[in-house]
Amino acid sequence: MASINLTIRIDENDKKTIEQFAKKNDRSINYYVNQAIKEFIKKNVPDKEE
């Protein structure tokens, strides 16, 4: 599956929190943002086929 760039705006404190969490778990911020998006789609778009 192809990937694209996406620009978002988030609260500064949320960014700091996710940066710290990602660093602690040796993962990228991108990894966690993608996981959150996939979970959102899974919960809110039940007819979505992967």
mmCIF file of the N, C-alpha and C atoms, coordinates in Angstrom:
data_MODEL
# 
_entry.id   MODEL 
# 
loop_
_atom_site.group_PDB 
_atom_site.id 
_atom_site.type_symbol 
_atom_site.label_atom_id 
_atom_site.label_alt_id 
_atom_site.label_comp_id 
_atom_site.label_asym_id 
_atom_site.label_entity_id 
_atom_site.label_seq_id 
_atom_site.pdbx_PDB_ins_code 
_atom_site.Cartn_x 
_atom_site.Cartn_y 
_atom_site.Cartn_z 
_atom_site.occupancy 
_atom_site.B_iso_or_equiv 
_atom_site.pdbx_formal_charge 
_atom_site.auth_seq_id 
_atom_site.auth_comp_id 
_atom_site.auth_asym_id 
_atom_site.auth_atom_id 
_atom_site.pdbx_PDB_model_num 
ATOM 1   N N  . MET A 1 1  ? 0.850   -1.178 0.000  1.00 0.00 ? 1  MET A N  1 
ATOM 2   C CA . MET A 1 1  ? 0.000   0.000  0.000  1.00 0.00 ? 1  MET A CA 1 
ATOM 3   C C  . MET A 1 1  ? 0.896   1.241  0.000  1.00 0.00 ? 1  MET A C  1 
ATOM 4   N N  . ALA A 1 2  ? 0.571   2.189  -0.834 1.00 0.00 ? 2  ALA A N  1 
ATOM 5   C CA . ALA A 1 2  ? 1.335   3.425  -0.916 1.00 0.00 ? 2  ALA A CA 1 
ATOM 6   C C  . ALA A 1 2  ? 1.049   4.302  0.295  1.00 0.00 ? 2  ALA A C  1 
ATOM 7   N N  . SER A 1 3  ? 2.028   5.081  0.666  1.00 0.00 ? 3  SER A N  1 
ATOM 8   C CA . SER A 1 3  ? 1.811   6.025  1.757  1.00 0.00 ? 3  SER A CA 1 
ATOM 9   C C  . SER A 1 3  ? 1.921   7.442  1.218  1.00 0.00 ? 3  SER A C  1 
ATOM 10  N N  . ILE A 1 4  ? 1.313   8.381  1.939  1.00 0.00 ? 4  ILE A N  1 
ATOM 11  C CA . ILE A 1 4  ? 1.331   9.790  1.553  1.00 0.00 ? 4  ILE A CA 1 
ATOM 12  C C  . ILE A 1 4  ? 1.723   10.620 2.762  1.00 0.00 ? 4  ILE A C  1 
ATOM 13  N N  . ASN A 1 5  ? 2.116   11.843 2.515  1.00 0.00 ? 5  ASN A N  1 
ATOM 14  C CA . ASN A 1 5  ? 2.389   12.780 3.593  1.00 0.00 ? 5  ASN A CA 1 
ATOM 15  C C  . ASN A 1 5  ? 1.097   13.459 4.008  1.00 0.00 ? 5  ASN A C  1 
ATOM 16  N N  . LEU A 1 6  ? 0.971   13.736 5.308  1.00 0.00 ? 6  LEU A N  1 
ATOM 17  C CA . LEU A 1 6  ? -0.202  14.407 5.841  1.00 0.00 ? 6  LEU A CA 1 
ATOM 18  C C  . LEU A 1 6  ? 0.264   15.376 6.921  1.00 0.00 ? 6  LEU A C  1 
ATOM 19  N N  . THR A 1 7  ? -0.149  16.601 6.824  1.00 0.00 ? 7  THR A N  1 
ATOM 20  C CA . THR A 1 7  ? 0.207   17.605 7.819  1.00 0.00 ? 7  THR A CA 1 
ATOM 21  C C  . THR A 1 7  ? -0.982  17.801 8.744  1.00 0.00 ? 7  THR A C  1 
ATOM 22  N N  . ILE A 1 8  ? -0.720  17.764 10.055 1.00 0.00 ? 8  ILE A N  1 
ATOM 23  C CA . ILE A 1 8  ? -1.782  17.971 11.039 1.00 0.00 ? 8  ILE A CA 1 
ATOM 24  C C  . ILE A 1 8  ? -1.335  18.995 12.076 1.00 0.00 ? 8  ILE A C  1 
ATOM 25  N N  . ARG A 1 9  ? -2.289  19.521 12.789 1.00 0.00 ? 9  ARG A N  1 
ATOM 26  C CA . ARG A 1 9  ? -1.993  20.422 13.909 1.00 0.00 ? 9  ARG A CA 1 
ATOM 27  C C  . ARG A 1 9  ? -2.488  19.738 15.178 1.00 0.00 ? 9  ARG A C  1 
ATOM 28  N N  . ILE A 1 10 ? -1.624  19.690 16.175 1.00 0.00 ? 10 ILE A N  1 
ATOM 29  C CA . ILE A 1 10 ? -2.012  19.124 17.468 1.00 0.00 ? 10 ILE A CA 1 
ATOM 30  C C  . ILE A 1 10 ? -1.540  20.052 18.579 1.00 0.00 ? 10 ILE A C  1 
ATOM 31  N N  . ASP A 1 11 ? -2.112  19.865 19.732 1.00 0.00 ? 11 ASP A N  1 
ATOM 32  C CA . ASP A 1 11 ? -1.725  20.624 20.907 1.00 0.00 ? 11 ASP A CA 1 
ATOM 33  C C  . ASP A 1 11 ? -0.251  20.378 21.226 1.00 0.00 ? 11 ASP A C  1 
ATOM 34  N N  . GLU A 1 12 ? 0.454   21.416 21.610 1.00 0.00 ? 12 GLU A N  1 
ATOM 35  C CA . GLU A 1 12 ? 1.887   21.317 21.901 1.00 0.00 ? 12 GLU A CA 1 
ATOM 36  C C  . GLU A 1 12 ? 2.174   20.289 23.005 1.00 0.00 ? 12 GLU A C  1 
ATOM 37  N N  . ASN A 1 13 ? 1.331   20.270 24.032 1.00 0.00 ? 13 ASN A N  1 
ATOM 38  C CA . ASN A 1 13 ? 1.546   19.310 25.116 1.00 0.00 ? 13 ASN A CA 1 
ATOM 39  C C  . ASN A 1 13 ? 1.319   17.878 24.651 1.00 0.00 ? 13 ASN A C  1 
ATOM 40  N N  . ASP A 1 14 ? 0.350   17.667 23.755 1.00 0.00 ? 14 ASP A N  1 
ATOM 41  C CA . ASP A 1 14 ? 0.129   16.331 23.205 1.00 0.00 ? 14 ASP A CA 1 
ATOM 42  C C  . ASP A 1 14 ? 1.338   15.880 22.395 1.00 0.00 ? 14 ASP A C  1 
ATOM 43  N N  . LYS A 1 15 ? 1.914   16.790 21.641 1.00 0.00 ? 15 LYS A N  1 
ATOM 44  C CA . LYS A 1 15 ? 3.107   16.460 20.845 1.00 0.00 ? 15 LYS A CA 1 
ATOM 45  C C  . LYS A 1 15 ? 4.259   16.053 21.755 1.00 0.00 ? 15 LYS A C  1 
ATOM 46  N N  . LYS A 1 16 ? 4.473   16.799 22.811 1.00 0.00 ? 16 LYS A N  1 
ATOM 47  C CA . LYS A 1 16 ? 5.554   16.469 23.746 1.00 0.00 ? 16 LYS A CA 1 
ATOM 48  C C  . LYS A 1 16 ? 5.314   15.102 24.376 1.00 0.00 ? 16 LYS A C  1 
ATOM 49  N N  . THR A 1 17 ? 4.061   14.839 24.741 1.00 0.00 ? 17 THR A N  1 
ATOM 50  C CA . THR A 1 17 ? 3.725   13.561 25.366 1.00 0.00 ? 17 THR A CA 1 
ATOM 51  C C  . THR A 1 17 ? 3.994   12.402 24.423 1.00 0.00 ? 17 THR A C  1 
ATOM 52  N N  . ILE A 1 18 ? 3.542   12.515 23.178 1.00 0.00 ? 18 ILE A N  1 
ATOM 53  C CA . ILE A 1 18 ? 3.741   11.414 22.230 1.00 0.00 ? 18 ILE A CA 1 
ATOM 54  C C  . ILE A 1 18 ? 5.216   11.259 21.878 1.00 0.00 ? 18 ILE A C  1 
ATOM 55  N N  . GLU A 1 19 ? 5.963   12.353 21.822 1.00 0.00 ? 19 GLU A N  1 
ATOM 56  C CA . GLU A 1 19 ? 7.404   12.261 21.571 1.00 0.00 ? 19 GLU A CA 1 
ATOM 57  C C  . GLU A 1 19 ? 8.096   11.481 22.687 1.00 0.00 ? 19 GLU A C  1 
ATOM 58  N N  . GLN A 1 20 ? 7.765   11.807 23.918 1.00 0.00 ? 20 GLN A N  1 
ATOM 59  C CA . GLN A 1 20 ? 8.363   11.110 25.057 1.00 0.00 ? 20 GLN A CA 1 
ATOM 60  C C  . GLN A 1 20 ? 7.985   9.633  25.066 1.00 0.00 ? 20 GLN A C  1 
ATOM 61  N N  . PHE A 1 21 ? 6.720   9.347  24.803 1.00 0.00 ? 21 PHE A N  1 
ATOM 62  C CA . PHE A 1 21 ? 6.239   7.978  24.782 1.00 0.00 ? 21 PHE A CA 1 
ATOM 63  C C  . PHE A 1 21 ? 6.932   7.178  23.675 1.00 0.00 ? 21 PHE A C  1 
ATOM 64  N N  . ALA A 1 22 ? 7.027   7.775  22.497 1.00 0.00 ? 22 ALA A N  1 
ATOM 65  C CA . ALA A 1 22 ? 7.671   7.102  21.368 1.00 0.00 ? 22 ALA A CA 1 
ATOM 66  C C  . ALA A 1 22 ? 9.141   6.822  21.659 1.00 0.00 ? 22 ALA A C  1 
ATOM 67  N N  . LYS A 1 23 ? 9.813   7.791  22.211 1.00 0.00 ? 23 LYS A N  1 
ATOM 68  C CA . LYS A 1 23 ? 11.241  7.619  22.528 1.00 0.00 ? 23 LYS A CA 1 
ATOM 69  C C  . LYS A 1 23 ? 11.425  6.516  23.571 1.00 0.00 ? 23 LYS A C  1 
ATOM 70  N N  . LYS A 1 24 ? 10.588  6.535  24.596 1.00 0.00 ? 24 LYS A N  1 
ATOM 71  C CA . LYS A 1 24 ? 10.669  5.529  25.663 1.00 0.00 ? 24 LYS A CA 1 
ATOM 72  C C  . LYS A 1 24 ? 10.472  4.118  25.110 1.00 0.00 ? 24 LYS A C  1 
ATOM 73  N N  . ASN A 1 25 ? 9.613   3.984  24.116 1.00 0.00 ? 25 ASN A N  1 
ATOM 74  C CA . ASN A 1 25 ? 9.284   2.671  23.554 1.00 0.00 ? 25 ASN A CA 1 
ATOM 75  C C  . ASN A 1 25 ? 10.045  2.362  22.265 1.00 0.00 ? 25 ASN A C  1 
ATOM 76  N N  . ASP A 1 26 ? 11.025  3.203  21.939 1.00 0.00 ? 26 ASP A N  1 
ATOM 77  C CA . ASP A 1 26 ? 11.875  3.002  20.762 1.00 0.00 ? 26 ASP A CA 1 
ATOM 78  C C  . ASP A 1 26 ? 11.054  2.827  19.490 1.00 0.00 ? 26 ASP A C  1 
ATOM 79  N N  . ARG A 1 27 ? 10.056  3.688  19.337 1.00 0.00 ? 27 ARG A N  1 
ATOM 80  C CA . ARG A 1 27 ? 9.201   3.709  18.148 1.00 0.00 ? 27 ARG A CA 1 
ATOM 81  C C  . ARG A 1 27 ? 9.150   5.136  17.641 1.00 0.00 ? 27 ARG A C  1 
ATOM 82  N N  . SER A 1 28 ? 8.670   5.305  16.421 1.00 0.00 ? 28 SER A N  1 
ATOM 83  C CA . SER A 1 28 ? 8.517   6.648  15.864 1.00 0.00 ? 28 SER A CA 1 
ATOM 84  C C  . SER A 1 28 ? 7.145   7.219  16.214 1.00 0.00 ? 28 SER A C  1 
ATOM 85  N N  . ILE A 1 29 ? 7.064   8.528  16.192 1.00 0.00 ? 29 ILE A N  1 
ATOM 86  C CA . ILE A 1 29 ? 5.774   9.186  16.369 1.00 0.00 ? 29 ILE A CA 1 
ATOM 87  C C  . ILE A 1 29 ? 4.840   8.727  15.253 1.00 0.00 ? 29 ILE A C  1 
ATOM 88  N N  . ASN A 1 30 ? 5.367   8.626  14.058 1.00 0.00 ? 30 ASN A N  1 
ATOM 89  C CA . ASN A 1 30 ? 4.588   8.189  12.908 1.00 0.00 ? 30 ASN A CA 1 
ATOM 90  C C  . ASN A 1 30 ? 3.932   6.838  13.171 1.00 0.00 ? 30 ASN A C  1 
ATOM 91  N N  . TYR A 1 31 ? 4.652   5.931  13.791 1.00 0.00 ? 31 TYR A N  1 
ATOM 92  C CA . TYR A 1 31 ? 4.102   4.605  14.104 1.00 0.00 ? 31 TYR A CA 1 
ATOM 93  C C  . TYR A 1 31 ? 2.847   4.740  14.958 1.00 0.00 ? 31 TYR A C  1 
ATOM 94  N N  . TYR A 1 32 ? 2.922   5.525  16.022 1.00 0.00 ? 32 TYR A N  1 
ATOM 95  C CA . TYR A 1 32 ? 1.786   5.660  16.929 1.00 0.00 ? 32 TYR A CA 1 
ATOM 96  C C  . TYR A 1 32 ? 0.628   6.432  16.303 1.00 0.00 ? 32 TYR A C  1 
ATOM 97  N N  . VAL A 1 33 ? 0.917   7.425  15.491 1.00 0.00 ? 33 VAL A N  1 
ATOM 98  C CA . VAL A 1 33 ? -0.153  8.156  14.811 1.00 0.00 ? 33 VAL A CA 1 
ATOM 99  C C  . VAL A 1 33 ? -0.870  7.222  13.847 1.00 0.00 ? 33 VAL A C  1 
ATOM 100 N N  . ASN A 1 34 ? -0.119  6.420  13.099 1.00 0.00 ? 34 ASN A N  1 
ATOM 101 C CA . ASN A 1 34 ? -0.747  5.462  12.186 1.00 0.00 ? 34 ASN A CA 1 
ATOM 102 C C  . ASN A 1 34 ? -1.580  4.433  12.940 1.00 0.00 ? 34 ASN A C  1 
ATOM 103 N N  . GLN A 1 35 ? -1.093  3.964  14.074 1.00 0.00 ? 35 GLN A N  1 
ATOM 104 C CA . GLN A 1 35 ? -1.849  3.011  14.884 1.00 0.00 ? 35 GLN A CA 1 
ATOM 105 C C  . GLN A 1 35 ? -3.165  3.640  15.358 1.00 0.00 ? 35 GLN A C  1 
ATOM 106 N N  . ALA A 1 36 ? -3.106  4.889  15.775 1.00 0.00 ? 36 ALA A N  1 
ATOM 107 C CA . ALA A 1 36 ? -4.302  5.586  16.246 1.00 0.00 ? 36 ALA A CA 1 
ATOM 108 C C  . ALA A 1 36 ? -5.315  5.764  15.117 1.00 0.00 ? 36 ALA A C  1 
ATOM 109 N N  . ILE A 1 37 ? -4.843  6.113  13.933 1.00 0.00 ? 37 ILE A N  1 
ATOM 110 C CA . ILE A 1 37 ? -5.739  6.278  12.792 1.00 0.00 ? 37 ILE A CA 1 
ATOM 111 C C  . ILE A 1 37 ? -6.397  4.951  12.434 1.00 0.00 ? 37 ILE A C  1 
ATOM 112 N N  . LYS A 1 38 ? -5.615  3.878  12.400 1.00 0.00 ? 38 LYS A N  1 
ATOM 113 C CA . LYS A 1 38 ? -6.168  2.560  12.076 1.00 0.00 ? 38 LYS A CA 1 
ATOM 114 C C  . LYS A 1 38 ? -7.213  2.134  13.107 1.00 0.00 ? 38 LYS A C  1 
ATOM 115 N N  . GLU A 1 39 ? -6.943  2.389  14.374 1.00 0.00 ? 39 GLU A N  1 
ATOM 116 C CA . GLU A 1 39 ? -7.897  2.038  15.430 1.00 0.00 ? 39 GLU A CA 1 
ATOM 117 C C  . GLU A 1 39 ? -9.173  2.861  15.302 1.00 0.00 ? 39 GLU A C  1 
ATOM 118 N N  . PHE A 1 40 ? -9.026  4.144  14.987 1.00 0.00 ? 40 PHE A N  1 
ATOM 119 C CA . PHE A 1 40 ? -10.188 5.005  14.779 1.00 0.00 ? 40 PHE A CA 1 
ATOM 120 C C  . PHE A 1 40 ? -11.058 4.472  13.645 1.00 0.00 ? 40 PHE A C  1 
ATOM 121 N N  . ILE A 1 41 ? -10.429 4.126  12.538 1.00 0.00 ? 41 ILE A N  1 
ATOM 122 C CA . ILE A 1 41 ? -11.171 3.593  11.393 1.00 0.00 ? 41 ILE A CA 1 
ATOM 123 C C  . ILE A 1 41 ? -11.853 2.286  11.773 1.00 0.00 ? 41 ILE A C  1 
ATOM 124 N N  . LYS A 1 42 ? -11.141 1.421  12.458 1.00 0.00 ? 42 LYS A N  1 
ATOM 125 C CA . LYS A 1 42 ? -11.697 0.124  12.873 1.00 0.00 ? 42 LYS A CA 1 
ATOM 126 C C  . LYS A 1 42 ? -12.945 0.303  13.745 1.00 0.00 ? 42 LYS A C  1 
ATOM 127 N N  . LYS A 1 43 ? -12.903 1.263  14.658 1.00 0.00 ? 43 LYS A N  1 
ATOM 128 C CA . LYS A 1 43 ? -14.021 1.484  15.577 1.00 0.00 ? 43 LYS A CA 1 
ATOM 129 C C  . LYS A 1 43 ? -15.170 2.275  14.964 1.00 0.00 ? 43 LYS A C  1 
ATOM 130 N N  . ASN A 1 44 ? -14.873 3.159  14.023 1.00 0.00 ? 44 ASN A N  1 
ATOM 131 C CA . ASN A 1 44 ? -15.875 4.094  13.531 1.00 0.00 ? 44 ASN A CA 1 
ATOM 132 C C  . ASN A 1 44 ? -16.347 3.863  12.102 1.00 0.00 ? 44 ASN A C  1 
ATOM 133 N N  . VAL A 1 45 ? -15.660 3.002  11.380 1.00 0.00 ? 45 VAL A N  1 
ATOM 134 C CA . VAL A 1 45 ? -16.042 2.718  10.002 1.00 0.00 ? 45 VAL A CA 1 
ATOM 135 C C  . VAL A 1 45 ? -16.112 1.200  9.844  1.00 0.00 ? 45 VAL A C  1 
ATOM 136 N N  . PRO A 1 46 ? -17.163 0.575  10.422 1.00 0.00 ? 46 PRO A N  1 
ATOM 137 C CA . PRO A 1 46 ? -17.221 -0.890 10.452 1.00 0.00 ? 46 PRO A CA 1 
ATOM 138 C C  . PRO A 1 46 ? -17.290 -1.550 9.083  1.00 0.00 ? 46 PRO A C  1 
ATOM 139 N N  . ASP A 1 47 ? -17.768 -0.850 8.060  1.00 0.00 ? 47 ASP A N  1 
ATOM 140 C CA . ASP A 1 47 ? -17.862 -1.440 6.732  1.00 0.00 ? 47 ASP A CA 1 
ATOM 141 C C  . ASP A 1 47 ? -16.577 -1.292 5.931  1.00 0.00 ? 47 ASP A C  1 
ATOM 142 N N  . LYS A 1 48 ? -15.583 -0.640 6.509  1.00 0.00 ? 48 LYS A N  1 
ATOM 143 C CA . LYS A 1 48 ? -14.312 -0.416 5.818  1.00 0.00 ? 48 LYS A CA 1 
ATOM 144 C C  . LYS A 1 48 ? -13.577 -1.733 5.652  1.00 0.00 ? 48 LYS A C  1 
ATOM 145 N N  . GLU A 1 49 ? -13.251 -2.078 4.405  1.00 0.00 ? 49 GLU A N  1 
ATOM 146 C CA . GLU A 1 49 ? -12.465 -3.281 4.129  1.00 0.00 ? 49 GLU A CA 1 
ATOM 147 C C  . GLU A 1 49 ? -11.001 -2.889 4.039  1.00 0.00 ? 49 GLU A C  1 
ATOM 148 N N  . GLU A 1 50 ? -10.144 -3.705 4.612  1.00 0.00 ? 50 GLU A N  1 
ATOM 149 C CA . GLU A 1 50 ? -8.710  -3.413 4.581  1.00 0.00 ? 50 GLU A CA 1 
ATOM 150 C C  . GLU A 1 50 ? -8.063  -3.968 3.357  1.00 0.00 ? 50 GLU A C  1 
# 
